[in-house]
Protein backbone atom coordinates (compact mmCIF):
# COMPACT_ATOMS: atom_id res chain seq x y z
CA UNK A 1 0.00 0.00 0.00
CA UNK A 2 2.79 2.46 0.90
CA UNK A 3 4.74 1.60 -2.28
CA UNK A 4 1.62 2.26 -4.37
CA UNK A 5 1.02 5.55 -2.56
CA UNK A 6 4.54 6.82 -3.28
CA UNK A 7 4.10 6.00 -6.96
CA UNK A 8 0.77 7.86 -7.02
CA UNK A 9 2.37 10.91 -5.36
CA UNK A 10 5.11 10.91 -8.04
CA UNK A 11 2.58 10.70 -10.86
CA UNK A 12 0.50 13.45 -9.26
CA UNK A 13 3.51 15.76 -9.02
CA UNK A 14 4.33 15.15 -12.68
CA UNK A 15 0.75 15.87 -13.76
CA UNK A 16 0.43 19.06 -11.74
CA UNK A 17 3.90 20.56 -11.87
CA UNK A 18 2.43 24.04 -11.57
CA UNK A 19 0.18 23.18 -8.64
CA UNK A 20 0.81 22.81 -4.94
CA UNK A 21 1.67 19.18 -4.15
CA UNK A 22 -0.81 16.87 -2.47
CA UNK A 23 1.44 16.77 0.59
CA UNK A 24 0.88 20.49 1.12
CA UNK A 25 -2.73 19.70 2.08
CA UNK A 26 -2.59 16.04 3.12
CA UNK A 27 0.27 16.27 5.59
CA UNK A 28 -0.85 16.60 9.19
CA UNK A 29 -0.36 20.09 10.68
CA UNK A 30 3.28 20.51 11.62
CA UNK A 31 2.58 22.30 14.91
CA UNK A 32 -0.53 22.39 17.09
CA UNK A 33 -1.33 23.10 20.76
CA UNK A 34 1.57 25.56 21.12
CA UNK A 35 1.85 26.64 24.76
CA UNK A 36 4.07 28.31 27.33
CA UNK A 37 5.25 26.84 30.60
CA UNK A 38 3.81 28.71 33.61
CA UNK A 39 7.10 30.58 34.18
CA UNK A 40 7.33 31.48 30.47
CA UNK A 41 10.76 29.88 30.03
CA UNK A 42 9.76 27.07 27.67
CA UNK A 43 7.54 26.61 24.62
CA UNK A 44 5.78 23.29 24.07
CA UNK A 45 3.84 21.97 21.09
CA UNK A 46 2.63 18.88 19.29
CA UNK A 47 4.66 18.20 16.17
CA UNK A 48 3.67 15.99 13.23
CA UNK A 49 6.57 14.86 11.04
CA UNK A 50 6.92 11.75 8.87
CA UNK A 51 3.79 10.24 10.36
CA UNK A 52 5.01 10.66 13.93
CA UNK A 53 3.18 12.81 16.48
CA UNK A 54 5.37 14.18 19.27
CA UNK A 55 5.23 16.53 22.24
CA UNK A 56 8.24 18.83 22.18
CA UNK A 57 9.61 21.47 24.52
CA UNK A 58 12.00 24.25 23.52
CA UNK A 59 13.94 26.38 25.99
CA UNK A 60 13.38 29.99 24.91
CA UNK A 61 16.86 31.17 25.97
CA UNK A 62 19.07 28.21 25.00
CA UNK A 63 16.91 26.86 22.12
CA UNK A 64 17.42 23.36 23.55
CA UNK A 65 14.77 21.01 22.11
CA UNK A 66 13.47 17.89 23.87
CA UNK A 67 11.13 15.18 22.58
CA UNK A 68 9.04 13.99 25.53
CA UNK A 69 6.81 11.40 23.83
CA UNK A 70 6.13 10.12 20.32
CA UNK A 71 3.17 8.25 18.78
CA UNK A 72 2.42 6.86 15.33
CA UNK A 73 -1.37 7.35 15.71
CA UNK A 74 -1.81 3.59 15.27
CA UNK A 75 -0.91 1.98 18.59
CA UNK A 76 -2.13 5.10 20.36
CA UNK A 77 -2.85 8.78 19.65
CA UNK A 78 -1.83 11.89 21.53
CA UNK A 79 -4.99 13.91 22.11
CA UNK A 80 -4.27 16.91 24.35
CA UNK A 81 -1.82 17.95 27.02
CA UNK A 82 -1.44 20.50 29.83
CA UNK A 83 1.40 22.01 31.80
CA UNK A 84 0.66 21.18 35.45
CA UNK A 85 3.89 22.74 36.73
CA UNK A 86 7.15 24.05 35.31
CA UNK A 87 8.56 20.54 35.60
CA UNK A 88 5.68 18.34 34.46
CA UNK A 89 3.20 17.89 31.61
CA UNK A 90 0.13 15.64 31.61
CA UNK A 91 -0.99 14.20 28.26
CA UNK A 92 -4.17 12.33 27.29
CA UNK A 93 -3.64 9.34 25.00
CA UNK A 94 -6.29 7.33 23.17
CA UNK A 95 -6.07 3.67 22.21
CA UNK A 96 -8.19 2.34 19.33
CA UNK A 97 -10.79 -0.20 20.38
CA UNK A 98 -13.44 -1.07 17.81
CA UNK A 99 -15.40 -3.10 20.37
CA UNK A 100 -15.70 -0.55 23.19
CA UNK A 101 -15.29 2.60 21.13
CA UNK A 102 -11.84 3.76 22.37
CA UNK A 103 -9.86 3.77 25.59
CA UNK A 104 -8.02 6.67 27.13
CA UNK A 105 -5.36 7.26 29.77
CA UNK A 106 -3.41 10.12 31.28
CA UNK A 107 0.38 9.97 31.18
CA UNK A 108 2.76 12.24 33.05
CA UNK A 109 5.93 13.54 31.42
CA UNK A 110 8.96 15.06 33.16
CA UNK A 111 10.03 18.08 31.17
CA UNK A 112 13.71 17.33 31.81
CA UNK A 113 13.23 13.86 30.32
CA UNK A 114 14.53 12.18 33.48
CA UNK A 115 11.82 9.51 33.44
CA UNK A 116 9.91 7.72 30.70
CA UNK A 117 6.23 8.64 30.26
CA UNK A 118 4.22 6.80 32.88
CA UNK A 119 0.53 6.38 33.70
CA UNK A 120 -0.78 9.02 36.04
CA UNK A 121 -3.34 6.71 37.61
CA UNK A 122 -2.50 3.49 39.41
CA UNK A 123 -5.65 1.39 39.52
CA UNK A 124 -6.18 -1.11 42.31
CA UNK A 125 -7.27 -4.68 42.04
CA UNK A 126 -10.80 -3.96 43.24
CA UNK A 127 -11.27 -0.96 40.94
CA UNK A 128 -13.58 -1.13 37.98
CA UNK A 129 -11.44 -0.39 34.90
CA UNK A 130 -13.05 2.69 33.33
CA UNK A 131 -13.02 3.11 29.57
CA UNK A 132 -12.15 6.81 29.85
CA UNK A 133 -9.35 7.85 32.20
CA UNK A 134 -8.48 11.25 30.69
CA UNK A 135 -11.15 13.55 32.13
CA UNK A 136 -9.37 16.31 34.01
CA UNK A 137 -11.76 18.40 36.09
CA UNK A 138 -9.31 20.98 37.47
CA UNK A 139 -5.55 21.53 37.01
CA UNK A 140 -5.26 23.15 40.46
CA UNK A 141 -2.74 25.82 39.37
CA UNK A 142 -2.01 26.75 42.99
CA UNK A 143 -1.13 23.13 43.86
CA UNK A 144 1.44 21.79 41.41
CA UNK A 145 1.48 18.35 43.07
CA UNK A 146 -2.16 17.47 42.36
CA UNK A 147 -4.98 17.62 39.82
CA UNK A 148 -8.66 16.68 40.00
CA UNK A 149 -9.83 13.90 37.69
CA UNK A 150 -13.18 12.26 37.04
CA UNK A 151 -13.17 8.44 37.12
CA UNK A 152 -15.93 5.84 37.02
CA UNK A 153 -14.18 3.32 39.30
CA UNK A 154 -17.23 1.98 41.14
CA UNK A 155 -19.86 1.95 38.41
CA UNK A 156 -20.51 3.88 35.20
CA UNK A 157 -21.02 7.17 37.06
CA UNK A 158 -17.88 9.24 37.72
CA UNK A 159 -16.41 10.22 41.07
CA UNK A 160 -14.02 13.17 41.39
CA UNK A 161 -10.60 12.31 42.84
CA UNK A 162 -7.61 14.37 43.85
CA UNK A 163 -4.62 12.61 42.32
CA UNK A 164 -1.00 13.02 43.38
CA UNK A 165 1.28 13.83 40.45
CA UNK A 166 4.57 13.38 42.27
CA UNK A 167 4.10 10.21 44.25
CA UNK A 168 1.91 7.51 42.69
CA UNK A 169 2.02 5.49 45.92
CA UNK A 170 0.04 8.16 47.77
CA UNK A 171 -3.57 7.16 48.11
CA UNK A 172 -5.88 9.16 45.85
CA UNK A 173 -8.44 11.26 47.70
CA UNK A 174 -12.13 11.16 46.88
CA UNK A 175 -13.49 14.70 46.57
CA UNK A 176 -17.03 14.12 45.28
CA UNK A 177 -18.68 10.73 45.26
CA UNK A 178 -20.62 9.57 42.21
CA UNK A 179 -24.33 10.26 42.01
CA UNK A 180 -26.88 8.32 39.94
CA UNK A 181 -27.23 9.69 36.40
CA UNK A 182 -24.58 12.41 36.86
CA UNK A 183 -22.17 12.09 33.93
CA UNK A 184 -19.81 15.06 34.36
CA UNK A 185 -18.65 17.50 37.04
CA UNK A 186 -17.42 21.12 37.02
CA UNK A 187 -15.50 23.12 39.65
CA UNK A 188 -15.59 26.81 40.51
CA UNK A 189 -12.52 29.09 40.47
CA UNK A 190 -11.83 28.13 44.08
CA UNK A 191 -11.55 24.49 42.88
CA UNK A 192 -14.67 23.18 44.61
CA UNK A 193 -16.93 20.74 42.77
CA UNK A 194 -20.07 22.79 42.24
CA UNK A 195 -21.99 21.57 39.18
CA UNK A 196 -22.94 18.11 37.96
CA UNK A 197 -24.51 17.40 34.57
CA UNK A 198 -27.05 14.59 34.60
CA UNK A 199 -29.11 12.69 32.07
CA UNK A 200 -31.81 10.11 32.54
CA UNK A 201 -32.98 8.69 29.24
CA UNK A 202 -33.73 11.86 27.22
CA UNK A 203 -34.04 14.25 30.17
CA UNK A 204 -31.12 16.53 30.96
CA UNK A 205 -30.60 18.33 34.28
CA UNK A 206 -27.95 19.78 36.59
CA UNK A 207 -27.06 19.44 40.27
CA UNK A 208 -25.79 22.57 42.01
CA UNK A 209 -23.94 22.85 45.32
CA UNK A 210 -25.35 25.79 47.31
CA UNK A 211 -22.51 27.42 49.25
CA UNK A 212 -24.80 28.74 51.95
CA UNK A 213 -26.69 25.56 52.79
CA UNK A 214 -23.89 23.15 51.69
CA UNK A 215 -26.61 21.11 50.01
CA UNK A 216 -27.03 19.94 46.43
CA UNK A 217 -30.19 20.70 44.52
CA UNK A 218 -31.50 19.80 41.07
CA UNK A 219 -31.86 22.67 38.57
CA UNK A 220 -32.58 23.38 34.89
CA UNK A 221 -34.31 20.18 33.88
CA UNK A 222 -35.19 19.94 30.18
CA UNK A 223 -36.15 17.42 27.52
CA UNK A 224 -33.32 16.99 25.05
CA UNK A 225 -34.34 17.92 21.48
CA UNK A 226 -37.69 19.27 22.71
CA UNK A 227 -36.51 22.53 24.25
CA UNK A 228 -33.29 24.56 24.47
CA UNK A 229 -31.12 23.54 27.39
CA UNK A 230 -28.96 25.65 29.67
CA UNK A 231 -25.23 24.90 29.41
CA UNK A 232 -22.91 26.01 32.26
CA UNK A 233 -19.70 27.37 30.73
CA UNK A 234 -17.76 28.30 33.83
CA UNK A 235 -17.69 30.30 37.05
CA UNK A 236 -16.58 33.87 37.54
CA UNK A 237 -13.98 34.57 40.21
CA UNK A 238 -17.00 35.33 42.39
CA UNK A 239 -18.24 31.80 43.21
CA UNK A 240 -21.86 32.97 43.16
CA UNK A 241 -21.64 34.05 39.51
CA UNK A 242 -21.96 31.36 36.83
CA UNK A 243 -21.76 31.98 33.08
CA UNK A 244 -24.13 29.89 30.97
CA UNK A 245 -25.17 29.49 27.36
CA UNK A 246 -28.96 29.69 27.05
CA UNK A 247 -31.64 30.65 24.56
CA UNK A 248 -32.21 34.39 24.15
CA UNK A 249 -34.71 35.53 21.51
CA UNK A 250 -34.20 32.41 19.44
CA UNK A 251 -30.39 32.30 19.59
CA UNK A 252 -28.00 30.91 22.17
CA UNK A 253 -26.37 33.76 24.11
CA UNK A 254 -24.06 34.22 27.10
CA UNK A 255 -25.82 35.00 30.37
CA UNK A 256 -24.66 35.28 33.97
CA UNK A 257 -26.57 33.54 36.76
CA UNK A 258 -26.70 34.78 40.35
CA UNK A 259 -26.36 31.55 42.35
CA UNK A 260 -26.90 33.31 45.67
CA UNK A 261 -30.59 33.78 44.87
CA UNK A 262 -33.03 30.87 45.04
CA UNK A 263 -34.66 31.59 41.68
CA UNK A 264 -31.27 31.75 39.88
CA UNK A 265 -31.94 34.94 37.88
CA UNK A 266 -30.07 35.35 34.59
CA UNK A 267 -28.51 38.55 33.26
CA UNK A 268 -27.61 38.94 29.59
CA UNK A 269 -23.86 39.34 29.00
CA UNK A 270 -23.54 39.00 25.22
CA UNK A 271 -25.80 37.95 22.35
CA UNK A 272 -25.77 37.96 18.55
CA UNK A 273 -29.21 38.36 16.94
CA UNK A 274 -28.19 36.30 13.91
CA UNK A 275 -26.06 33.49 15.32
CA UNK A 276 -25.62 31.29 18.36
CA UNK A 277 -22.66 32.23 20.54
CA UNK A 278 -20.99 28.84 20.55
CA UNK A 279 -17.49 29.53 21.89
CA UNK A 280 -15.92 28.95 25.28
CA UNK A 281 -15.11 31.55 27.93
CA UNK A 282 -11.76 33.36 27.94
CA UNK A 283 -10.06 33.44 31.35
CA UNK A 284 -7.15 35.51 32.60
CA UNK A 285 -4.54 33.30 34.31
CA UNK A 286 -3.43 36.38 36.23
CA UNK A 287 -6.79 37.55 37.62
CA UNK A 288 -8.50 34.13 37.59
CA UNK A 289 -11.61 35.75 36.14
CA UNK A 290 -13.59 35.75 32.90
CA UNK A 291 -12.46 38.43 30.43
CA UNK A 292 -14.36 37.44 27.28
CA UNK A 293 -15.85 34.77 25.07
CA UNK A 294 -14.97 33.23 21.72
CA UNK A 295 -17.54 33.88 19.00
CA UNK A 296 -16.63 32.97 15.44
CA UNK A 297 -19.03 35.43 13.85
CA UNK A 298 -17.70 38.41 15.82
CA UNK A 299 -14.92 40.55 14.39
CA UNK A 300 -11.69 38.77 15.18
CA UNK A 301 -13.58 35.74 16.49
CA UNK A 302 -13.89 36.92 20.06
CA UNK A 303 -15.60 39.44 22.35
CA UNK A 304 -13.80 40.89 25.37
CA UNK A 305 -15.71 42.14 28.41
CA UNK A 306 -12.57 43.50 30.07
CA UNK A 307 -11.41 46.81 28.47
CA UNK A 308 -7.70 46.13 29.08
CA UNK A 309 -7.87 42.87 27.10
CA UNK A 310 -9.92 44.62 24.44
CA UNK A 311 -7.14 47.20 24.06
CA UNK A 312 -4.46 44.52 23.90
CA UNK A 313 -6.42 42.68 21.20
CA UNK A 314 -6.76 45.93 19.25
CA UNK A 315 -2.97 46.34 19.35
CA UNK A 316 -2.44 42.79 18.07
CA UNK A 317 -4.93 43.30 15.24
CA UNK A 318 -3.12 46.49 14.27
CA UNK A 319 0.18 44.62 14.22
CA UNK A 320 -1.21 41.81 12.01
CA UNK A 321 -4.23 43.27 10.17
CA UNK A 322 -7.01 41.36 8.39
CA UNK A 323 -6.34 38.20 10.41
CA UNK A 324 -7.82 36.09 13.17
CA UNK A 325 -5.39 36.81 16.01
CA UNK A 326 -5.83 34.69 19.09
CA UNK A 327 -3.66 34.47 22.18
CA UNK A 328 -3.62 30.72 22.80
CA UNK A 329 -1.31 30.68 25.82
CA UNK A 330 0.01 33.04 28.48
CA UNK A 331 2.73 32.68 31.07
CA UNK A 332 1.32 32.86 34.61
CA UNK A 333 2.22 36.55 34.92
CA UNK A 334 0.86 37.27 31.39
CA UNK A 335 4.12 38.88 30.34
CA UNK A 336 4.82 36.33 27.60
CA UNK A 337 2.22 34.88 25.27
CA UNK A 338 1.74 32.68 22.21
CA UNK A 339 -0.26 34.25 19.38
CA UNK A 340 -1.91 32.19 16.64
CA UNK A 341 -2.66 34.25 13.54
CA UNK A 342 -4.59 33.01 10.52
CA UNK A 343 -7.15 34.02 7.93
CA UNK A 344 -9.34 32.11 5.47
CA UNK A 345 -6.53 32.24 2.88
CA UNK A 346 -3.71 31.20 5.23
CA UNK A 347 -3.67 28.18 7.55
CA UNK A 348 -1.88 30.12 10.24
CA UNK A 349 1.36 30.68 12.13
CA UNK A 350 2.44 31.00 15.76
CA UNK A 351 4.28 33.94 17.31
CA UNK A 352 6.02 34.42 20.64
CA UNK A 353 5.17 37.75 22.23
CA UNK A 354 6.70 39.65 25.15
CA UNK A 355 4.63 42.53 26.51
CA UNK A 356 7.53 44.05 28.48
CA UNK A 357 10.02 43.88 25.62
CA UNK A 358 7.21 44.85 23.19
CA UNK A 359 8.32 42.08 20.82
CA UNK A 360 6.46 39.63 18.58
CA UNK A 361 8.51 36.93 16.84
CA UNK A 362 7.41 34.30 14.34
CA UNK A 363 8.19 30.77 15.58
CA UNK A 364 6.13 28.08 13.78
CA UNK A 365 3.68 27.43 10.93
CA UNK A 366 0.85 24.90 10.90
CA UNK A 367 1.27 23.98 7.22
CA UNK A 368 4.77 25.06 6.06
CA UNK A 369 4.13 24.06 2.43
CA UNK A 370 1.11 26.40 2.35
CA UNK A 371 2.62 29.29 4.30
CA UNK A 372 2.42 32.54 2.32
CA UNK A 373 0.99 30.71 -0.71
CA UNK A 374 -1.84 32.10 -2.81
CA UNK A 375 -4.94 30.27 -1.59
CA UNK A 376 -8.60 31.04 -2.23
CA UNK A 377 -10.21 31.47 1.15
CA UNK A 378 -13.98 31.36 1.58
CA UNK A 379 -16.84 33.62 0.58
CA UNK A 380 -20.03 33.52 2.64
CA UNK A 381 -23.21 33.42 0.56
CA UNK A 382 -26.89 32.78 1.25
CA UNK A 383 -29.45 30.96 -0.85
CA UNK A 384 -33.08 29.99 -0.49
CA UNK A 385 -34.15 26.40 -0.20
CA UNK A 386 -37.23 25.34 -2.16
CA UNK A 387 -39.41 26.00 0.89
CA UNK A 388 -37.93 29.53 1.16
CA UNK A 389 -35.76 28.72 4.18
CA UNK A 390 -32.59 30.82 4.21
CA UNK A 391 -29.39 28.74 4.09
CA UNK A 392 -25.84 30.02 4.52
CA UNK A 393 -22.93 28.43 2.69
CA UNK A 394 -19.26 29.01 1.97
CA UNK A 395 -17.70 29.12 -1.49
CA UNK A 396 -14.07 28.31 -2.23
CA UNK A 397 -13.08 29.28 -5.77
CA UNK A 398 -10.42 27.57 -7.90
CA UNK A 399 -6.92 28.88 -7.22
CA UNK A 400 -6.52 29.79 -10.88
CA UNK A 401 -9.78 31.71 -10.96
CA UNK A 402 -13.21 30.88 -12.36
CA UNK A 403 -13.47 29.86 -16.00
CA UNK A 404 -16.38 28.86 -18.21
CA UNK A 405 -18.03 25.57 -17.27
CA UNK A 406 -16.08 24.89 -14.09
CA UNK A 407 -16.79 21.53 -12.45
CA UNK A 408 -18.00 21.82 -8.86
CA UNK A 409 -18.19 19.89 -5.60
CA UNK A 410 -20.92 20.11 -2.98
CA UNK A 411 -19.18 19.32 0.32
CA UNK A 412 -21.69 18.76 3.16
CA UNK A 413 -20.27 18.69 6.68
CA UNK A 414 -20.55 15.84 9.19
CA UNK A 415 -22.60 15.78 12.36
CA UNK A 416 -25.15 16.74 11.21
CA UNK A 417 -25.57 19.08 14.21
CA UNK A 418 -22.36 20.99 13.60
CA UNK A 419 -21.50 23.62 10.98
CA UNK A 420 -18.82 24.94 8.65
CA UNK A 421 -17.08 28.26 9.32
CA UNK A 422 -15.09 30.74 7.25
CA UNK A 423 -11.75 29.54 8.62
CA UNK A 424 -8.98 27.77 6.69
CA UNK A 425 -10.20 24.42 5.34
CA UNK A 426 -7.48 22.09 4.02
CA UNK A 427 -9.93 19.80 2.19
CA UNK A 428 -11.80 22.59 0.39
CA UNK A 429 -8.52 24.29 -0.51
CA UNK A 430 -7.15 21.03 -1.92
CA UNK A 431 -10.09 20.69 -4.31
CA UNK A 432 -9.84 24.39 -5.22
CA UNK A 433 -6.14 23.87 -6.01
CA UNK A 434 -7.24 21.26 -8.56
CA UNK A 435 -9.62 23.66 -10.30
CA UNK A 436 -12.96 22.88 -8.63
CA UNK A 437 -15.56 25.26 -7.25
CA UNK A 438 -16.35 24.04 -3.72
CA UNK A 439 -19.59 24.84 -1.90
CA UNK A 440 -20.14 23.96 1.77
CA UNK A 441 -23.79 24.48 2.78
CA UNK A 442 -24.84 24.86 6.40
CA UNK A 443 -28.02 22.98 5.63
CA UNK A 444 -30.98 22.80 8.02
CA UNK A 445 -29.95 20.92 11.13
CA UNK A 446 -26.60 22.71 11.32
CA UNK A 447 -25.66 24.35 14.59
CA UNK A 448 -25.15 28.08 15.02
CA UNK A 449 -28.50 29.34 13.76
CA UNK A 450 -30.72 28.78 16.75
CA UNK A 451 -32.43 25.81 18.40
CA UNK A 452 -35.32 25.66 15.92
CA UNK A 453 -33.01 25.53 12.87
CA UNK A 454 -30.82 22.86 14.47
CA UNK A 455 -33.77 20.64 15.34
CA UNK A 456 -34.90 20.52 11.71
CA UNK A 457 -32.58 17.52 11.24
CA UNK A 458 -34.33 15.36 13.83
CA UNK A 459 -35.94 12.29 12.30
CA UNK A 460 -35.39 13.80 8.85
CA UNK A 461 -32.12 12.38 7.56
CA UNK A 462 -32.46 12.16 3.80
CA UNK A 463 -35.47 14.51 3.78
CA UNK A 464 -35.57 18.31 3.51
CA UNK A 465 -31.96 18.63 4.66
CA UNK A 466 -30.99 16.52 1.66
CA UNK A 467 -32.99 18.81 -0.63
CA UNK A 468 -30.96 21.73 0.72
CA UNK A 469 -27.90 20.19 -0.95
CA UNK A 470 -29.62 19.92 -4.33
CA UNK A 471 -30.76 23.53 -3.95
CA UNK A 472 -27.14 24.52 -3.28
CA UNK A 473 -26.12 22.94 -6.58
CA UNK A 474 -28.94 24.79 -8.36
CA UNK A 475 -27.77 28.09 -6.85
CA UNK A 476 -24.25 27.42 -8.12
CA UNK A 477 -25.49 26.81 -11.66
CA UNK A 478 -27.55 30.00 -11.62
CA UNK A 479 -24.91 32.25 -10.10
CA UNK A 480 -21.53 30.97 -11.27
CA UNK A 481 -19.97 29.51 -14.41
CA UNK A 482 -20.54 25.94 -13.26
CA UNK A 483 -21.19 23.11 -15.66
CA UNK A 484 -24.52 21.56 -14.64
CA UNK A 485 -23.27 18.20 -15.93
CA UNK A 486 -20.11 18.30 -13.81
CA UNK A 487 -21.20 18.52 -10.17
CA UNK A 488 -20.14 15.86 -7.67
CA UNK A 489 -21.15 15.48 -4.02
CA UNK A 490 -18.53 14.40 -1.52
CA UNK A 491 -18.70 14.17 2.25
CA UNK A 492 -17.35 12.76 5.50
CA UNK A 493 -19.40 10.99 8.22
CA UNK A 494 -22.94 12.44 7.94
CA UNK A 495 -21.67 14.15 4.80
CA UNK A 496 -20.80 10.69 3.49
CA UNK A 497 -24.36 9.56 4.20
CA UNK A 498 -25.63 12.63 2.32
CA UNK A 499 -23.41 11.75 -0.66
CA UNK A 500 -24.72 8.18 -0.77
CA UNK A 501 -28.30 9.42 -0.40
CA UNK A 502 -27.74 11.84 -3.29
CA UNK A 503 -26.58 8.88 -5.39
CA UNK A 504 -30.02 7.35 -4.73
CA UNK A 505 -32.33 10.37 -4.93
CA UNK A 506 -30.53 13.10 -6.88
CA UNK A 507 -28.83 11.43 -9.83
CA UNK A 508 -30.04 14.12 -12.23
CA UNK A 509 -28.09 16.73 -10.27
CA UNK A 510 -24.96 14.95 -9.10
CA UNK A 511 -22.88 13.05 -11.62
CA UNK A 512 -20.82 11.21 -9.01
CA UNK A 513 -20.74 10.68 -5.26
CA UNK A 514 -17.90 10.00 -2.81
CA UNK A 515 -18.27 8.99 0.82
CA UNK A 516 -15.64 8.86 3.55
CA UNK A 517 -16.84 7.02 6.68
CA UNK A 518 -20.48 7.57 5.76
CA UNK A 519 -23.58 5.82 7.07
CA UNK A 520 -25.50 3.58 4.69
CA UNK A 521 -27.90 1.70 7.00
CA UNK A 522 -29.80 3.76 9.60
CA UNK A 523 -31.40 0.71 11.20
CA UNK A 524 -27.93 -0.71 11.81
CA UNK A 525 -26.94 2.60 13.40
CA UNK A 526 -29.93 2.42 15.73
CA UNK A 527 -29.27 -1.23 16.64
CA UNK A 528 -25.64 -0.56 17.53
CA UNK A 529 -26.63 2.46 19.65
CA UNK A 530 -28.42 0.08 22.05
CA UNK A 531 -25.06 -0.79 23.60
CA UNK A 532 -24.30 2.79 24.61
CA UNK A 533 -25.65 5.05 27.33
CA UNK A 534 -26.98 7.61 24.83
CA UNK A 535 -29.34 5.15 23.13
CA UNK A 536 -32.47 7.11 24.08
CA UNK A 537 -30.91 10.26 22.65
CA UNK A 538 -30.04 8.55 19.36
CA UNK A 539 -33.51 7.04 19.15
CA UNK A 540 -35.11 10.40 19.74
CA UNK A 541 -32.87 12.03 17.15
CA UNK A 542 -33.18 9.36 14.48
CA UNK A 543 -36.67 8.10 15.24
CA UNK A 544 -37.55 4.47 15.90
CA UNK A 545 -39.78 3.80 12.90
CA UNK A 546 -37.73 1.04 11.31
CA UNK A 547 -39.71 1.16 8.08
CA UNK A 548 -38.95 4.86 7.67
CA UNK A 549 -35.29 4.34 8.61
CA UNK A 550 -35.05 1.65 5.97
CA UNK A 551 -36.56 4.03 3.41
CA UNK A 552 -33.97 6.66 4.34
CA UNK A 553 -31.03 4.21 4.11
CA UNK A 554 -28.98 4.31 0.87
CA UNK A 555 -28.25 0.57 1.08
CA UNK A 556 -31.95 -0.15 0.52
CA UNK A 557 -31.75 1.27 -2.99
CA UNK A 558 -28.31 0.11 -4.10
CA UNK A 559 -29.83 -1.44 -7.22
CA UNK A 560 -31.15 1.98 -8.31
CA UNK A 561 -27.84 3.86 -8.17
CA UNK A 562 -26.57 4.62 -11.67
CA UNK A 563 -23.81 7.17 -11.05
CA UNK A 564 -20.18 6.37 -10.10
CA UNK A 565 -19.57 5.97 -6.36
CA UNK A 566 -16.38 5.96 -4.33
CA UNK A 567 -16.43 4.68 -0.72
CA UNK A 568 -13.51 5.05 1.71
CA UNK A 569 -13.45 3.94 5.34
CA UNK A 570 -10.89 3.25 8.06
CA UNK A 571 -10.90 -0.24 9.52
CA UNK A 572 -10.42 1.14 13.07
CA UNK A 573 -13.20 3.75 12.93
CA UNK A 574 -14.90 3.87 16.34
CA UNK A 575 -17.38 6.61 15.37
CA UNK A 576 -18.98 5.04 12.28
CA UNK A 577 -18.66 1.26 12.04
CA UNK A 578 -16.67 0.23 8.97
CA UNK A 579 -19.43 -2.31 8.23
CA UNK A 580 -21.57 0.64 7.11
CA UNK A 581 -19.27 0.98 4.10
CA UNK A 582 -18.40 -2.68 3.61
CA UNK A 583 -22.03 -3.71 3.24
CA UNK A 584 -22.82 -0.76 0.95
CA UNK A 585 -19.94 -1.71 -1.31
CA UNK A 586 -21.07 -5.35 -1.42
CA UNK A 587 -24.63 -4.30 -2.27
CA UNK A 588 -23.42 -2.10 -5.13
CA UNK A 589 -21.09 -4.78 -6.46
CA UNK A 590 -23.90 -7.32 -6.31
CA UNK A 591 -25.85 -5.14 -8.76
CA UNK A 592 -22.80 -4.46 -10.96
CA UNK A 593 -22.68 -0.75 -10.17
CA UNK A 594 -19.75 1.58 -10.79
CA UNK A 595 -18.21 1.57 -7.33
CA UNK A 596 -14.72 1.68 -5.86
CA UNK A 597 -14.01 0.80 -2.24
CA UNK A 598 -10.83 1.65 -0.32
CA UNK A 599 -10.34 0.47 3.25
CA UNK A 600 -7.61 2.25 5.19
CA UNK A 601 -5.42 0.03 7.32
CA UNK A 602 -5.39 1.25 10.94
CA UNK A 603 -7.54 4.13 9.70
CA UNK A 604 -9.79 6.06 12.08
CA UNK A 605 -12.64 8.51 11.67
CA UNK A 606 -10.42 11.60 11.67
CA UNK A 607 -7.75 10.68 9.11
CA UNK A 608 -5.09 11.16 11.77
CA UNK A 609 -2.57 8.83 10.07
CA UNK A 610 -0.72 10.90 7.50
CA UNK A 611 -0.21 8.16 4.90
CA UNK A 612 -3.95 7.50 4.97
CA UNK A 613 -4.83 11.16 4.60
CA UNK A 614 -2.57 11.41 1.53
CA UNK A 615 -4.15 8.32 0.05
CA UNK A 616 -7.64 9.75 0.60
CA UNK A 617 -6.78 12.97 -1.24
CA UNK A 618 -5.11 11.13 -4.11
CA UNK A 619 -8.08 8.78 -4.42
CA UNK A 620 -10.62 11.60 -4.40
CA UNK A 621 -8.54 13.49 -6.97
CA UNK A 622 -8.37 10.48 -9.29
CA UNK A 623 -12.11 9.82 -8.89
CA UNK A 624 -13.01 13.41 -9.75
CA UNK A 625 -10.63 13.45 -12.72
CA UNK A 626 -12.39 10.40 -14.09
CA UNK A 627 -15.93 11.70 -13.78
CA UNK A 628 -15.90 15.53 -13.66
CA UNK A 629 -12.46 16.50 -15.00
CA UNK A 630 -11.15 20.04 -15.03
CA UNK A 631 -10.61 20.89 -18.69
Protein Blocks (a to p, Z undefined) as FASTA:
>chain_A
ZZmmmmmmmmmmmmmmmbccfklmmpccfbgciacdfkopaccddddeehiacdddddfk
lopacdfbdcehlmpccfbdcdfbfkbccdddddddfknopacddddddfklpaccddfb
dcdfklccdfblcbcfbgolmlmkbccddddfkbmcdcdddddfklmmbccddfbdcdeh
iabdcddfkopafbdcddehjaccdddddfklopacdehiacehkaccdddfbdcfblkb
ccddddeehiacdddddfkbmklpaddfbdcfkbccfbdcdddfklopafbdcdfkbghh
iacfblklmmmmmmmmmmmghiacddfbdcfklmaccdddddfkbgbdcddddfklopac
dfbdfblmlgopacebjaddddddfkopacdddddddfkbpaehiacdddddehjlccdd
fbdcfklmmmmmnopacdddddehiahiajklmmmmgopghilmmmmmmmmmmmmmmmmc
cdfklcccddehjlmmmmmmmmmmmmmmpgbdcdehiafblklmmmmmmmpmklmmmmmm
nopafklmmmmpmklmmmmpccdcdddddfkbckbgfklmmmmmmmmmmnopacddddde
hiafkopafklmmmmmmmmmmmmmmmmccZZ
